[in-house]
Amino acid sequence: MIFDAARAAALELISPPFRAVFVKTLGLTVLALVALWFGLTSLVEWLALPWLQTLLPGMPSWA
């Protein structure tokens, strides 16, 4: 009974409607993670780097 349900669920995974939704969801997730990454890095550059440059004045600009 459990194996039949697992087999039916596995067959649902490769159906075209589910595959379309899965690909769209996966794409939106990757897009959101990339946007979050760029947002957090720019926030750190805007907020923390000026503070670190005053704390460590000999630090090069590329670090």
C-alpha positions as CSV (number, residue, x, y, z in Angstrom):
1,M,0.0,0.0,0.0
2,I,2.8,2.4,0.9
3,F,4.8,1.4,-2.1
4,D,1.8,1.9,-4.4
5,A,1.3,5.4,-3.0
6,A,5.1,6.1,-3.4
7,R,5.0,4.9,-7.0
8,A,1.9,7.0,-7.8
9,A,3.6,10.0,-6.3
10,A,6.7,9.4,-8.3
11,L,4.7,9.2,-11.5
12,E,3.0,12.5,-10.6
13,L,6.4,14.1,-10.4
14,I,7.1,13.6,-14.1
15,S,3.7,14.8,-15.3
16,P,3.8,17.9,-17.5
17,P,1.6,20.1,-15.3
18,F,3.7,19.4,-12.2
19,R,6.9,19.8,-14.1
20,A,5.9,23.2,-15.4
21,V,5.0,24.4,-11.9
22,F,8.2,22.8,-10.5
23,V,10.5,24.6,-13.0
24,K,8.8,27.9,-12.4
25,T,9.1,27.5,-8.6
26,L,12.7,26.5,-8.9
27,G,13.4,29.5,-11.2
28,L,11.7,32.0,-8.8
29,T,13.6,30.5,-5.9
30,V,17.0,30.9,-7.6
31,L,16.0,34.4,-8.6
32,A,15.0,35.3,-5.1
33,L,18.2,33.9,-3.6
34,V,20.3,35.9,-6.1
35,A,18.4,39.1,-5.4
36,L,18.8,38.4,-1.6
37,W,22.6,37.9,-2.1
38,F,23.1,41.1,-4.0
39,G,20.9,43.0,-1.5
40,L,22.8,41.7,1.5
41,T,26.2,42.4,0.0
42,S,25.2,45.9,-1.0
43,L,23.8,46.5,2.5
44,V,27.1,45.3,4.1
45,E,29.1,47.5,1.7
46,W,26.9,50.5,2.6
47,L,26.7,49.9,6.3
48,A,29.8,48.0,7.5
49,L,32.6,48.9,5.2
50,P,32.7,52.7,6.1
51,W,32.8,51.7,9.8
52,L,35.6,49.2,9.1
53,Q,37.6,51.7,7.1
54,T,37.5,54.2,10.0
55,L,38.5,51.4,12.4
56,L,41.3,50.1,10.1
57,P,42.6,53.1,8.1
58,G,45.5,51.2,6.5
59,M,43.1,48.8,4.8
60,P,43.3,48.9,1.0
61,S,40.2,49.9,-0.9
62,W,39.8,46.5,-2.6
63,A,39.7,44.5,0.7
